[in-house]
Amino acid sequence: MSSENKSPLLERARNIVPHLDTDRHKGQAGRIGIVGGSLEYTGAPYFAAISALKVGADLVHVFCPDAAAQVIKSYSPELIVHPLLDSINAIIQIEPWLERLHVLVIGPGLGRNRQIMQTVAELIKICRQLQKPLIIDADGLFLITQDISLVKDYYGVILTPNAIEFCRLFGKDRDQIMLSLGRLGAGVTVIEKGLNDRIYDSLTLEKYECPQGGSGRRCGGQGDLLAGSLATFYYWALESKQEISPAMVACFAASTLTKTCNKYAFKLKGRSMTCSDMIDQIHPVFDDLFEHKKD
């Protein structure tokens, strides 16, 4: 057994995975919402949504602008696509769906259209009122850098910055990271994506460094795979009532899954590997990491 498979967080991640049995009903394993997409970026919300679905969520809704909807629908009939994000009364139309969703991911392929950013800011405020578990990724993080108050003291929000986004949020001085993290207030979790993903908990000011993994091929879309899988893992962790931070367990599970999908896909495809190849590996990776309790 490798050292990463001996991790206590991996054992906790295995314990949150719901059993598959005939008594379960549709939606019980997770109803996820993805808010994102734009005319230019239709792949990112698809990658996030299909990853959430393939990890094990039952239903995934994508809320996107009208121009992106038909393209995203053409990628997969499995996704429920709502072309509402740029409509005049977007909030009024989207809000009734929020009660049905367990976790929301905001940001994949979102772009920086001013009207849509305003809509997303209002959506985050409503999610806070509903105490909705929330993951903010990609251009959703750009919005946060403009107004940190949107997530300050938002218990249950997870931020997923890459190296550049992390510096925008917390600066370049790594000795001051935990101090900067304190600006977010209590209950915010951050997973910093990199060679070794790092998880930060603003409530306990703990830091956990995930095992290194993956390959030298860093194709686009891996962050979307992580965000989508994280949403499903997060719901399962919350439902299982983890003694330690459910967000931290979910972040570790999503990080490990993504890195291992990269490793498996690279072994098959080498330099030609794309995110779609990684998504094809979700099933064998999940089976190896989370279904097999013992080697």
C-alpha positions in Angstrom: 0.0 0.0 0.0 1.4 3.4 -0.9 2.0 6.1 1.7 -0.9 8.2 0.3 -3.3 5.3 0.7 -2.4 5.1 4.4 -3.5 8.7 5.0 -6.1 9.1 7.8 -7.9 11.6 5.7 -8.2 9.0 2.9 -9.8 6.6 5.4 -12.3 9.3 6.4 -13.0 10.0 2.7 -13.7 6.3 2.2 -16.1 6.4 5.1 -18.2 9.2 3.6 -19.0 7.3 0.4 -22.6 6.1 0.5 -23.4 2.5 0.0 -25.2 1.5 -3.3 -28.4 -0.3 -2.5 -31.8 -0.6 -4.0 -33.6 1.3 -1.2 -32.1 4.6 -2.3 -34.0 7.1 -4.4 -32.9 9.5 -7.1 -31.4 12.6 -5.6 -30.4 11.0 -2.3 -26.7 10.7 -3.3 -26.5 14.4 -4.2 -28.1 17.2 -6.2 -25.4 19.5 -7.4 -25.6 23.0 -9.1 -22.9 24.4 -11.4 -23.1 28.2 -12.0 -20.9 29.1 -14.9 -20.2 29.0 -18.6 -20.1 31.8 -21.2 -20.0 32.3 -24.9 -16.2 31.6 -25.0 -16.1 28.9 -22.2 -18.5 26.0 -22.4 -16.1 23.2 -21.6 -15.4 24.2 -18.0 -19.0 24.0 -16.6 -19.4 20.7 -18.5 -16.2 19.2 -17.1 -17.3 20.2 -13.6 -20.8 19.0 -14.0 -20.0 15.6 -15.6 -17.3 15.0 -13.0 -19.8 15.6 -10.1 -22.1 13.1 -11.9 -19.5 10.4 -12.5 -18.2 10.6 -9.0 -21.7 9.7 -7.8 -24.1 12.6 -7.6 -27.6 11.7 -8.9 -28.5 15.0 -10.5 -26.5 17.9 -11.8 -28.0 21.3 -12.9 -26.0 23.8 -14.9 -27.0 27.5 -14.7 -25.4 29.3 -17.6 -26.0 32.2 -20.1 -28.3 31.6 -23.0 -25.4 31.6 -25.5 -23.7 28.6 -23.7 -26.8 26.5 -23.0 -27.2 24.6 -26.3 -23.5 23.9 -26.6 -23.4 22.4 -23.0 -26.6 20.4 -23.7 -24.9 19.0 -26.8 -22.0 17.6 -24.7 -24.3 15.4 -22.6 -28.0 14.6 -22.2 -27.3 13.7 -18.6 -27.1 17.3 -17.5 -30.0 19.6 -16.7 -29.2 22.9 -18.3 -30.9 26.2 -17.4 -30.1 29.2 -19.8 -30.9 31.8 -17.1 -27.7 33.4 -16.0 -27.9 36.5 -18.3 -31.7 36.9 -18.2 -33.1 40.2 -16.9 -34.8 38.4 -13.9 -32.1 35.8 -13.4 -32.2 35.7 -9.6 -36.0 35.4 -9.6 -35.8 32.4 -11.9 -32.8 30.7 -10.3 -33.7 31.1 -6.6 -36.5 28.5 -6.5 -34.0 25.9 -7.6 -31.6 26.5 -4.8 -33.7 24.8 -2.2 -33.5 21.6 -4.2 -29.7 21.6 -4.5 -27.3 20.3 -1.8 -24.1 22.0 -3.0 -23.5 24.8 -5.5 -20.3 25.4 -7.5 -19.8 28.9 -8.8 -17.2 29.9 -11.4 -16.3 27.3 -14.0 -16.1 29.2 -17.4 -18.0 32.1 -15.9 -16.1 34.9 -17.6 -16.2 38.5 -16.3 -19.3 40.0 -17.9 -20.3 42.8 -15.5 -24.0 42.0 -15.5 -23.4 38.3 -14.8 -20.9 39.1 -12.1 -23.6 41.3 -10.4 -26.0 38.4 -10.6 -23.5 35.9 -9.2 -22.8 38.3 -6.3 -26.5 38.4 -5.4 -26.7 34.6 -5.8 -23.8 34.2 -3.2 -25.7 36.5 -0.8 -28.8 34.4 -1.1 -26.8 31.2 -0.7 -25.4 32.6 2.5 -28.9 33.3 3.8 -29.9 29.8 3.0 -26.7 28.4 4.6 -26.0 26.6 1.3 -22.7 24.8 1.1 -20.8 26.6 -1.6 -17.7 26.1 -3.7 -16.2 29.0 -5.5 -13.8 28.4 -8.4 -12.1 30.2 -11.4 -13.7 33.5 -12.2 -15.9 33.2 -9.2 -12.7 33.8 -7.3 -12.0 36.9 -9.3 -15.3 38.2 -8.0 -14.2 37.4 -4.4 -11.0 39.4 -4.8 -13.1 42.4 -5.8 -15.4 42.0 -2.7 -14.0 39.7 0.0 -17.1 40.5 2.2 -19.1 38.1 0.0 -17.5 35.1 1.7 -16.3 36.6 5.0 -17.6 34.4 7.9 -19.5 32.3 5.4 -19.5 29.0 7.2 -19.4 26.2 4.7 -17.8 27.9 1.7 -14.8 26.4 0.0 -12.4 28.4 -2.3 -10.4 26.5 -4.9 -7.6 28.9 -6.1 -4.7 28.0 -8.4 -1.3 29.5 -7.8 -2.1 32.9 -9.4 -5.6 33.1 -7.8 -4.1 32.2 -4.5 -1.6 35.1 -4.7 -4.4 37.5 -5.6 -6.3 36.5 -2.5 -3.6 36.1 0.0 -0.4 37.7 -1.3 3.0 36.3 -2.2 4.4 36.1 1.3 3.9 32.5 2.4 4.9 33.4 6.0 1.7 35.6 6.2 -0.7 33.1 4.7 -2.5 32.1 7.9 -2.7 35.7 8.9 -4.2 36.6 5.5 -6.6 33.6 5.8 -7.9 35.2 9.0 -9.4 38.0 6.9 -12.0 35.5 5.6 -13.3 34.9 9.1 -14.5 31.6 10.5 -15.7 28.6 8.6 -14.1 29.2 5.2 -11.9 26.4 3.7 -9.3 27.0 1.0 -7.7 24.3 -1.2 -4.7 25.8 -3.0 -4.1 23.8 -6.2 -0.5 23.0 -7.1 2.2 20.3 -7.2 1.1 19.5 -3.7 -2.4 20.8 -3.0 -2.7 22.5 0.3 -5.9 22.7 2.4 -6.4 25.6 4.8 -9.2 25.8 7.5 -9.9 29.4 8.6 -11.8 28.2 11.6 -9.0 26.2 13.2 -6.1 27.8 11.2 -5.0 24.3 10.3 -3.0 23.5 7.1 -2.9 20.1 5.5 -0.6 19.3 2.6 -2.0 16.7 0.2 0.3 14.0 -1.3 2.0 14.8 -4.5 0.5 13.1 -7.5 -0.3 13.2 -11.2 2.1 13.6 -14.1 4.0 16.2 -16.0 1.1 16.7 -18.4 -1.0 19.6 -17.0 -3.9 19.8 -19.5 -6.7 22.3 -19.1 -9.9 21.3 -17.2 -8.3 19.6 -14.2 -9.5 22.3 -11.9 -13.0 21.8 -13.2 -12.8 18.1 -12.6 -11.7 18.9 -9.0 -14.5 21.4 -8.4 -17.2 19.1 -9.7 -16.0 16.0 -7.8 -15.5 18.2 -4.7 -19.1 19.2 -4.7 -20.2 15.5 -4.6 -17.7 14.6 -1.9 -18.7 17.7 0.1 -22.3 16.7 0.2 -21.4 13.2 1.3 -19.0 14.5 4.0 -21.8 16.8 5.4 -24.3 14.0 5.4 -21.9 11.6 7.2 -21.5 14.2 9.9 -17.7 14.0 10.1 -16.1 14.8 13.5 -13.4 16.9 11.7 -14.1 19.4 9.0 -16.3 17.9 6.3 -14.9 20.5 3.9 -11.3 19.3 4.6 -12.2 15.6 4.1 -14.0 16.5 0.8 -11.0 18.6 -0.4 -8.6 15.8 0.3 -10.9 13.3 -1.5 -11.2 15.6 -4.6 -7.5 16.4 -4.7 -6.5 12.7 -4.5 -9.1 11.7 -7.1 -8.0 14.4 -9.5 -4.2 13.7 -9.2 -4.8 10.0 -9.6 -7.0 10.5 -12.6 -4.2 12.5 -14.1 -1.7 9.7 -13.4 -3.9 6.9 -14.8 -4.8 8.9 -18.0 -1.2 9.9 -18.6 -0.2 6.2 -18.4 -2.6 5.5 -21.3 -2.4 8.7 -23.4 0.9 10.4 -22.6 1.4 13.8 -24.1 -2.0 13.6 -25.9 -3.9 13.3 -22.6 -6.8 15.7 -22.2 -9.3 16.3 -19.4 -11.8 14.1 -21.2 -9.3 11.2 -20.8 -9.0 12.0 -17.1 -12.8 12.0 -16.7 -12.8 8.5 -18.4 -10.6 7.4 -15.5 -12.9 8.5 -12.7 -14.5 5.1 -12.4 -11.4 3.0 -12.1 -9.7 5.6 -9.8 -12.8 5.8 -7.6 -12.9 2.0 -7.4 -9.3 1.8 -6.4 -9.2 4.6 -3.9 -12.6 4.6 -2.3 -14.4 1.3 -2.9 -11.5 -1.0 -2.0 -11.2 -0.8 1.8 -8.1 -3.0 2.0 -5.3 -3.9 -0.5 
